[in-house]
Amino acid sequence: MTGFRPTSSPLDALRPSAFGADPTGERMARIRRSPHYADGVFTNPAGTVRTPSAAMLKFLPTYFRAEERARRAPRGTVPVHPTTVADLAVPAASGLRLTWMGHSSVLAEIDGGRVLFDPVWSQRCSPFAFAGPKRLHPVPVPLRETGPLDAVVISHDHYDHLDMPTVRAVARGTGARFVVPLGVGAHLEHWGVAPDRITELDWHESARVAGLTFTATPARHFCGRALRNTQHTLWASWVVAGPEHRIFHSGDTGYFPGFRDIGARYGPFDATMMQVGAYSEFWPDIHMTPEEGLRAHADLQGGGVHGVLLPIHWGTFNLAPHPWEEPAEGSLAAAVRYGARVVTPRPGQPFEPAEGLPADPWWRAVAVRPAQEAPEPATEPTAAPEVALRV
């Protein structure tokens, strides 16, 4: 892959192209035929009670309070794992290896295929290079060192999941296909991705790439890039299945009963990558809390303990009012209550779900709250000791 550069000239800092493009022509006609599109917009399973715009207006006054802003970022340097291109070149012994790159970006090596979910390598998740939420830790692995890619999967078109400079760099440096929800292909084509490299799917539609089956599954969220494409592009969770392994990436979603249906239809999973951060009482319908993330994981697994949960959508960008470390602490506590296996790698640390990871609450050393005050995971008599330790 060629070297990655967030911007190539001073004018690129404005990034007018980053807003993307509206679906038109046959793409829009296909959107209108979707059973999930009604009255000019895509609709959510189970609906949503509060609109995102109304929630944001209530959130903004609290966002700028100095004492609360300090808790929403680490007080020290986040310890990214020193993964090298040589590390990622060695095949996974079990056939499945995941590397969390921060936020919702995950490199999945599954049954010989290499898939990159929601890659964001820019310094800001924003249409502008000079404003917007900035990284709280460095990118752990340079984009050119992630190795060859078979597919890039996008969950939806928000800036912290669909990043124009990263998309352009991947398209320029690899032959990967882009597997995306309905309508998102309009953005990619606008940024120079060839149409024959784009596969757009509605919920429960599937495509085959590099011996893997990619299936778009429902999620409870919304879409749009600022004033563009309000509810005209679909959002999705994703199932990727190979001959031996199955994984699930939640994208962004509120909790809804449909997780049980997804699990029954496509599970169980060797690993789920679950959104557990950037939640708030101001938008309870569109992002899950750690407790809800564990509940969704249990639903997907049919109530069993098959597979591990990798918490995502936390630690990298300051997008919500909760303390920076709270999603990780909440996930550990909820894991004991659900009898689930949660893995908490450092950004950039590869692991194989079959092997798990040793317990390492690495975030406590850099959280604003002193480590000794951080709550320990709850313990209950019904939880097996090995479950509490395999986090």
Kinemage of the C-alpha trace (Angstrom):
@kinemage 1
@onewidth
@group {chain A} dominant
@subgroup {mainchain}
@vectorlist {calphas} color= white
{ca met a 1} P 0.000 0.000 0.000
{ca thr a 2} L 1.196 3.496 -0.705
{ca gly a 3} L 1.998 5.821 2.176
{ca phe a 4} L -1.034 7.378 3.848
{ca arg a 5} L -1.397 11.133 4.083
{ca pro a 6} L -4.476 12.718 5.722
{ca thr a 7} L -4.111 15.784 3.477
{ca ser a 8} L -1.883 16.563 0.514
{ca ser a 9} L -2.260 20.347 0.261
{ca pro a 10} L -3.498 23.288 2.369
{ca leu a 11} L -6.746 23.317 0.394
{ca asp a 12} L -7.393 19.695 1.332
{ca ala a 13} L -7.833 20.815 4.938
{ca leu a 14} L -11.253 22.110 3.912
{ca arg a 15} L -12.197 18.705 2.445
{ca pro a 16} L -15.346 19.816 0.596
{ca ser a 17} L -15.537 16.351 -0.966
{ca ala a 18} L -15.756 14.741 2.466
{ca phe a 19} L -19.472 15.484 2.634
{ca gly a 20} L -19.910 12.781 0.018
{ca ala a 21} L -22.641 12.501 -2.580
{ca asp a 22} L -26.355 11.832 -2.706
{ca pro a 23} L -27.595 8.531 -4.159
{ca thr a 24} L -29.082 9.037 -7.613
{ca gly a 25} L -30.325 7.041 -10.588
{ca glu a 26} L -30.551 3.272 -10.238
{ca arg a 27} L -28.904 3.460 -6.805
{ca met a 28} L -31.760 5.649 -5.530
{ca ala a 29} L -34.306 3.470 -7.287
{ca arg a 30} L -32.945 0.438 -5.461
{ca ile a 31} L -33.129 2.332 -2.162
{ca arg a 32} L -36.797 3.131 -2.801
{ca arg a 33} L -37.491 -0.572 -3.385
{ca ser a 34} L -36.040 -1.525 -0.017
{ca pro a 35} L -38.617 -2.847 2.480
{ca his a 36} L -36.809 -0.755 5.114
{ca tyr a 37} L -37.373 2.535 3.268
{ca ala a 38} L -40.629 4.417 3.753
{ca asp a 39} L -41.819 8.009 3.306
{ca gly a 40} L -38.449 9.099 1.954
{ca val a 41} L -36.228 7.683 4.721
{ca phe a 42} L -34.761 4.432 5.993
{ca thr a 43} L -36.477 3.247 9.164
{ca asn a 44} L -35.240 1.508 12.292
{ca pro a 45} L -36.248 -1.851 13.724
{ca ala a 46} L -38.206 -1.106 16.909
{ca gly a 47} L -38.232 2.585 15.942
{ca thr a 48} L -36.488 5.421 17.748
{ca val a 49} L -37.989 7.671 20.397
{ca arg a 50} L -35.663 10.661 20.186
{ca thr a 51} L -34.281 12.218 17.028
{ca pro a 52} L -30.470 12.579 16.853
{ca ser a 53} L -30.682 16.333 16.271
{ca ala a 54} L -32.838 16.908 19.346
{ca ala a 55} L -30.531 14.742 21.460
{ca met a 56} L -27.457 16.659 20.325
{ca leu a 57} L -29.007 20.007 21.254
{ca lys a 58} L -29.529 18.734 24.801
{ca phe a 59} L -26.012 17.295 24.966
{ca leu a 60} L -24.004 20.303 23.759
{ca pro a 61} L -24.284 22.433 26.958
{ca thr a 62} L -22.685 19.633 29.010
{ca tyr a 63} L -20.014 18.882 26.402
{ca phe a 64} L -18.106 22.103 27.017
{ca arg a 65} L -17.944 22.002 30.836
{ca ala a 66} L -14.232 21.936 31.687
{ca glu a 67} L -14.474 19.593 34.674
{ca glu a 68} L -16.432 17.037 32.659
{ca arg a 69} L -14.264 17.340 29.556
{ca ala a 70} L -11.240 16.306 31.622
{ca arg a 71} L -12.897 12.998 32.546
{ca arg a 72} L -13.705 12.237 28.914
{ca ala a 73} L -10.042 11.878 27.916
{ca pro a 74} L -7.079 9.941 29.335
{ca arg a 75} L -4.657 11.824 31.571
{ca gly a 76} L -1.636 10.081 30.059
{ca thr a 77} L -0.460 8.357 26.905
{ca val a 78} L -2.598 5.431 25.800
{ca pro a 79} L -0.304 2.365 25.532
{ca val a 80} L -0.759 1.191 21.958
{ca his a 81} L 0.687 -2.216 21.152
{ca pro a 82} L 3.860 -2.182 18.991
{ca thr a 83} L 2.511 -4.494 16.300
{ca thr a 84} L 4.627 -4.768 13.142
{ca val a 85} L 3.890 -5.796 9.578
{ca ala a 86} L 5.878 -8.974 10.303
{ca asp a 87} L 3.527 -9.845 13.171
{ca leu a 88} L 0.496 -9.551 10.897
{ca ala a 89} L 2.200 -11.548 8.140
{ca val a 90} L 2.274 -14.717 10.265
{ca pro a 91} L -0.979 -16.650 9.685
{ca ala a 92} L -3.316 -17.074 12.640
{ca ala a 93} L -2.775 -20.506 14.159
{ca ser a 94} L -6.502 -20.953 14.793
{ca gly a 95} L -7.637 -19.417 11.516
{ca leu a 96} L -9.148 -16.359 13.231
{ca arg a 97} L -7.291 -13.319 14.537
{ca leu a 98} L -8.598 -9.848 15.374
{ca thr a 99} L -6.675 -6.606 15.790
{ca trp a 100} L -8.554 -3.664 17.293
{ca met a 101} L -7.084 -0.492 15.799
{ca gly a 102} L -9.158 1.822 18.016
{ca his a 103} L -12.774 2.998 17.966
{ca ser a 104} L -14.663 0.668 15.566
{ca ser a 105} L -11.721 -0.134 13.277
{ca val a 106} L -10.855 -3.837 13.409
{ca leu a 107} L -8.654 -5.956 11.165
{ca ala a 108} L -10.131 -9.457 10.996
{ca glu a 109} L -8.106 -12.341 9.578
{ca ile a 110} L -10.625 -15.117 9.080
{ca asp a 111} L -10.141 -18.429 7.280
{ca gly a 112} L -7.509 -17.028 4.952
{ca gly a 113} L -9.347 -13.773 4.205
{ca arg a 114} L -8.398 -10.305 5.487
{ca val a 115} L -11.186 -7.852 6.289
{ca leu a 116} L -10.933 -4.300 7.615
{ca phe a 117} L -14.010 -2.946 9.395
{ca asp a 118} L -14.802 0.798 9.558
{ca pro a 119} L -11.232 2.006 8.978
{ca val a 120} L -10.535 5.536 10.260
{ca trp a 121} L -6.858 6.498 10.124
{ca ser a 122} L -7.269 10.293 10.103
{ca gln a 123} L -6.367 12.459 13.080
{ca arg a 124} L -9.955 13.726 13.304
{ca cys a 125} L -13.314 12.097 12.601
{ca ser a 126} L -14.627 15.140 10.803
{ca pro a 127} L -15.139 16.596 7.332
{ca phe a 128} L -12.387 19.087 8.243
{ca ala a 129} L -8.718 18.457 8.992
{ca phe a 130} L -8.581 21.393 11.434
{ca ala a 131} L -11.725 20.845 13.548
{ca gly a 132} L -13.754 18.034 15.049
{ca pro a 133} L -13.050 15.184 17.503
{ca lys a 134} L -9.313 14.451 17.576
{ca arg a 135} L -7.591 11.157 18.288
{ca leu a 136} L -6.821 10.375 21.918
{ca his a 137} L -4.111 7.893 20.916
{ca pro a 138} L -1.935 7.398 17.824
{ca val a 139} L -2.908 5.026 15.064
{ca pro a 140} L -1.315 1.787 16.309
{ca val a 141} L -0.387 0.396 12.890
{ca pro a 142} L 0.337 2.496 9.787
{ca leu a 143} L -2.276 1.818 7.156
{ca arg a 144} L 0.328 0.612 4.650
{ca glu a 145} L 1.482 -2.008 7.197
{ca thr a 146} L -1.879 -3.688 7.700
{ca gly a 147} L -0.968 -5.926 4.770
{ca pro a 148} L -3.065 -7.054 1.800
{ca leu a 149} L -6.817 -6.680 2.184
{ca asp a 150} L -9.620 -8.657 0.572
{ca ala a 151} L -12.506 -6.509 1.766
{ca val a 152} L -13.291 -3.266 3.564
{ca val a 153} L -16.629 -3.286 5.395
{ca ile a 154} L -18.398 -0.042 6.296
{ca ser a 155} L -21.243 -0.039 8.828
{ca his a 156} L -22.649 3.426 7.992
{ca asp a 157} L -21.626 6.830 6.712
{ca his a 158} L -20.876 8.800 9.904
{ca tyr a 159} L -17.412 10.377 9.983
{ca asp a 160} L -16.085 8.148 12.770
{ca his a 161} L -16.828 5.082 10.592
{ca leu a 162} L -16.443 6.288 7.008
{ca asp a 163} L -13.310 8.411 6.555
{ca met a 164} L -12.635 9.853 3.100
{ca pro a 165} L -8.800 10.018 3.293
{ca thr a 166} L -8.628 6.442 4.575
{ca val a 167} L -10.984 5.183 1.866
{ca arg a 168} L -8.917 6.893 -0.818
{ca ala a 169} L -5.676 5.454 0.564
{ca val a 170} L -7.085 1.916 0.715
{ca ala a 171} L -8.550 2.181 -2.779
{ca arg a 172} L -5.249 3.476 -4.130
{ca gly a 173} L -3.029 0.972 -2.381
{ca thr a 174} L -4.985 -2.296 -2.437
{ca gly a 175} L -7.388 -4.221 -4.610
{ca ala a 176} L -9.866 -4.672 -1.765
{ca arg a 177} L -13.592 -4.696 -2.413
{ca phe a 178} L -15.772 -2.317 -0.427
{ca val a 179} L -18.825 -4.001 1.101
{ca val a 180} L -21.271 -1.358 2.331
{ca pro a 181} L -24.951 -0.725 3.139
{ca leu a 182} L -27.334 0.588 0.483
{ca gly a 183} L -26.537 4.117 -0.693
{ca val a 184} L -23.048 4.351 0.831
{ca gly a 185} L -21.544 3.515 -2.545
{ca ala a 186} L -22.449 7.031 -3.733
{ca his a 187} L -19.875 8.469 -1.322
{ca leu a 188} L -17.220 5.976 -2.419
{ca glu a 189} L -17.715 6.646 -6.127
{ca his a 190} L -17.568 10.390 -5.425
{ca trp a 191} L -14.131 9.778 -3.862
{ca gly a 192} L -12.836 7.813 -6.830
{ca val a 193} L -13.553 4.192 -5.936
{ca ala a 194} L -14.411 2.251 -9.082
{ca pro a 195} L -18.043 1.059 -9.178
{ca asp a 196} L -16.969 -2.525 -9.848
{ca arg a 197} L -15.157 -2.571 -6.494
{ca ile a 198} L -18.299 -1.645 -4.524
{ca thr a 199} L -20.941 -4.071 -3.263
{ca glu a 200} L -24.021 -2.494 -1.637
{ca leu a 201} L -26.342 -4.638 0.448
{ca asp a 202} L -29.702 -4.283 2.134
{ca trp a 203} L -30.385 -6.025 5.433
{ca his a 204} L -30.227 -9.817 5.069
{ca glu a 205} L -28.579 -9.632 1.663
{ca ser a 206} L -25.245 -11.411 1.227
{ca ala a 207} L -22.216 -11.338 -1.044
{ca arg a 208} L -19.181 -13.586 -1.473
{ca val a 209} L -15.675 -12.135 -1.418
{ca ala a 210} L -12.444 -14.136 -1.139
{ca gly a 211} L -14.223 -17.260 0.052
{ca leu a 212} L -16.106 -15.375 2.785
{ca thr a 213} L -19.816 -14.565 3.001
{ca phe a 214} L -20.686 -11.004 4.005
{ca thr a 215} L -24.229 -10.375 5.239
{ca ala a 216} L -25.706 -7.002 6.167
{ca thr a 217} L -27.896 -7.356 9.238
{ca pro a 218} L -30.197 -4.873 11.009
{ca ala a 219} L -29.010 -2.184 13.400
{ca arg a 220} L -30.825 0.611 15.223
{ca his a 221} L -29.102 3.834 14.265
{ca phe a 222} L -29.226 6.615 11.645
{ca cys a 223} L -27.099 8.079 8.864
{ca gly a 224} L -25.936 11.282 7.219
{ca arg a 225} L -22.855 13.457 6.834
{ca ala a 226} L -23.884 16.864 8.276
{ca leu a 227} L -26.791 18.112 6.135
{ca arg a 228} L -26.236 15.509 3.455
{ca asn a 229} L -28.061 12.225 2.947
{ca thr a 230} L -30.348 12.399 5.974
{ca gln a 231} L -31.736 8.838 6.190
{ca his a 232} L -30.932 8.190 2.491
{ca thr a 233} L -28.140 5.718 3.210
{ca leu a 234} L -28.623 2.563 5.205
{ca trp a 235} L -26.791 1.570 8.390
{ca ala a 236} L -26.015 -2.053 9.250
{ca ser a 237} L -24.360 -4.553 11.492
{ca trp a 238} L -22.375 -7.251 9.713
{ca val a 239} L -21.906 -11.003 9.749
{ca val a 240} L -18.784 -12.415 8.086
{ca ala a 241} L -18.669 -16.184 7.750
{ca gly a 242} L -15.895 -18.412 6.474
{ca pro a 243} L -15.666 -22.194 6.185
{ca glu a 244} L -14.638 -22.513 9.840
{ca his a 245} L -15.442 -19.254 11.660
{ca arg a 246} L -18.165 -16.634 12.048
{ca ile a 247} L -17.816 -13.092 13.387
{ca phe a 248} L -20.211 -10.212 14.019
{ca his a 249} L -19.535 -6.460 13.922
{ca ser a 250} L -22.284 -4.333 15.458
{ca gly a 251} L -21.497 -1.007 13.815
{ca asp a 252} L -23.395 1.637 15.790
{ca thr a 253} L -26.715 0.568 17.243
{ca gly a 254} L -29.121 0.879 20.075
{ca tyr a 255} L -30.231 -2.324 21.755
{ca phe a 256} L -33.239 -4.015 20.135
{ca pro a 257} L -34.774 -7.511 20.296
{ca gly a 258} L -33.621 -8.264 16.745
{ca phe a 259} L -30.239 -9.424 18.021
{ca arg a 260} L -31.880 -12.708 18.982
{ca asp a 261} L -33.135 -13.140 15.417
{ca ile a 262} L -29.707 -12.374 13.959
{ca gly a 263} L -28.130 -14.935 16.266
{ca ala a 264} L -30.684 -17.588 15.438
{ca arg a 265} L -30.282 -17.023 11.708
{ca tyr a 266} L -26.516 -16.535 11.408
{ca gly a 267} L -24.870 -17.519 14.700
{ca pro a 268} L -23.381 -18.576 16.953
{ca phe a 269} L -20.227 -16.502 16.558
{ca asp a 270} L -16.601 -17.088 17.434
{ca ala a 271} L -16.307 -13.376 18.194
{ca thr a 272} L -18.574 -10.359 18.360
{ca met a 273} L -17.252 -6.822 18.037
{ca met a 274} L -19.774 -4.797 20.023
{ca gln a 275} L -20.283 -1.051 20.315
{ca val a 276} L -20.152 -0.233 24.045
{ca gly a 277} L -19.055 3.424 24.032
{ca ala a 278} L -20.312 6.919 23.166
{ca tyr a 279} L -23.649 6.230 24.845
{ca ser a 280} L -25.777 8.768 26.699
{ca glu a 281} L -29.170 9.252 28.249
{ca phe a 282} L -29.653 11.855 25.524
{ca trp a 283} L -29.612 9.181 22.774
{ca pro a 284} L -30.573 5.833 24.357
{ca asp a 285} L -32.071 4.471 21.130
{ca ile a 286} L -28.997 4.645 18.891
{ca his a 287} L -25.962 3.624 21.004
{ca met a 288} L -25.643 0.789 23.510
{ca thr a 289} L -24.290 0.960 27.029
{ca pro a 290} L -21.825 -1.781 28.094
{ca glu a 291} L -24.656 -3.602 29.840
{ca glu a 292} L -26.717 -3.532 26.644
{ca gly a 293} L -23.706 -4.610 24.598
{ca leu a 294} L -23.298 -7.708 26.764
{ca arg a 295} L -27.013 -8.369 26.545
{ca ala a 296} L -26.849 -8.138 22.746
{ca his a 297} L -23.851 -10.507 22.746
{ca ala a 298} L -25.819 -13.026 24.803
{ca asp a 299} L -28.787 -12.677 22.428
{ca leu a 300} L -26.577 -13.278 19.404
{ca gln a 301} L -25.173 -16.418 20.997
{ca gly a 302} L -28.578 -17.815 21.873
{ca gly a 303} L -27.983 -17.065 25.544
{ca gly a 304} L -24.843 -19.207 25.685
{ca val a 305} L -21.198 -18.326 26.293
{ca his a 306} L -19.869 -19.345 22.876
{ca gly a 307} L -17.311 -16.897 21.514
{ca val a 308} L -15.677 -13.762 22.877
{ca leu a 309} L -16.809 -10.148 22.945
{ca leu a 310} L -14.415 -7.409 21.810
{ca pro a 311} L -15.600 -3.992 23.077
{ca ile a 312} L -15.366 -1.362 20.323
{ca his a 313} L -16.369 2.274 19.766
{ca trp a 314} L -14.536 3.591 22.792
{ca gly a 315} L -11.136 4.970 23.808
{ca thr a 316} L -10.163 6.780 20.589
{ca phe a 317} L -12.485 9.774 20.135
{ca asn a 318} L -14.317 11.916 22.680
{ca leu a 319} L -17.924 11.650 21.467
{ca ala a 320} L -20.107 11.387 24.581
{ca pro a 321} L -20.432 12.679 28.171
{ca his a 322} L -19.339 9.511 29.985
{ca pro a 323} L -15.818 9.127 31.472
{ca trp a 324} L -13.220 7.857 29.014
{ca glu a 325} L -12.602 4.511 30.735
{ca glu a 326} L -16.222 3.759 31.661
{ca pro a 327} L -17.048 1.545 28.635
{ca ala a 328} L -14.170 -0.799 29.472
{ca glu a 329} L -14.980 -0.963 33.183
{ca gly a 330} L -18.661 -1.442 32.445
{ca ser a 331} L -17.921 -4.248 30.008
{ca leu a 332} L -15.857 -6.144 32.578
{ca ala a 333} L -18.560 -5.847 35.213
{ca ala a 334} L -21.334 -6.869 32.810
{ca ala a 335} L -19.254 -9.813 31.558
{ca val a 336} L -19.388 -11.416 34.987
{ca arg a 337} L -23.140 -10.936 35.242
{ca tyr a 338} L -23.656 -12.568 31.841
{ca gly a 339} L -20.984 -15.224 32.231
{ca ala a 340} L -19.371 -13.939 29.033
{ca arg a 341} L -15.777 -13.872 27.812
{ca val a 342} L -14.665 -10.292 27.166
{ca val a 343} L -11.267 -9.459 25.712
{ca thr a 344} L -9.727 -6.017 26.207
{ca pro a 345} L -6.646 -5.716 23.998
{ca arg a 346} L -4.606 -2.561 23.747
{ca pro a 347} L -5.074 -0.745 20.441
{ca gly a 348} L -3.083 -2.623 17.825
{ca gln a 349} L -2.721 -5.844 19.837
{ca pro a 350} L -3.596 -8.920 17.726
{ca phe a 351} L -5.305 -11.823 19.454
{ca glu a 352} L -6.965 -15.082 18.526
{ca pro a 353} L -10.424 -15.529 20.073
{ca ala a 354} L -9.788 -19.243 20.554
{ca glu a 355} L -6.959 -18.368 22.914
{ca gly a 356} L -8.434 -15.266 24.575
{ca leu a 357} L -6.215 -12.727 26.319
{ca pro a 358} L -4.743 -12.468 29.802
{ca ala a 359} L -6.518 -9.982 32.061
{ca asp a 360} L -5.001 -6.531 31.512
{ca pro a 361} L -7.045 -3.467 32.538
{ca trp a 362} L -4.426 -1.265 30.834
{ca trp a 363} L -6.673 1.822 30.725
{ca arg a 364} L -6.610 2.265 34.506
{ca ala a 365} L -3.013 3.512 34.427
{ca val a 366} L -3.971 6.468 32.226
{ca ala a 367} L -7.540 7.213 33.320
{ca val a 368} L -8.178 10.538 35.047
{ca arg a 369} L -9.580 8.729 38.043
{ca pro a 370} L -6.752 7.061 40.035
{ca ala a 371} L -6.458 3.356 39.388
{ca gln a 372} L -7.159 2.482 43.027
{ca glu a 373} L -10.555 4.161 42.733
{ca ala a 374} L -11.531 2.309 39.582
{ca pro a 375} L -14.276 -0.250 40.290
{ca glu a 376} L -13.265 -3.869 40.126
{ca pro a 377} L -15.385 -6.213 38.033
{ca ala a 378} L -18.284 -7.529 40.050
{ca thr a 379} L -18.070 -11.098 41.290
{ca glu a 380} L -21.002 -13.354 41.896
{ca pro a 381} L -21.162 -16.857 43.335
{ca thr a 382} L -22.773 -18.128 40.115
{ca ala a 383} L -19.902 -16.921 37.901
{ca ala a 384} L -17.175 -19.453 37.214
{ca pro a 385} L -13.749 -18.206 38.321
{ca glu a 386} L -12.250 -18.681 34.846
{ca val a 387} L -14.976 -16.476 33.345
{ca ala a 388} L -14.060 -13.595 35.625
{ca leu a 389} L -10.375 -13.922 34.707
{ca arg a 390} L -10.666 -14.349 30.950
{ca val a 391} L -11.223 -10.693 30.172
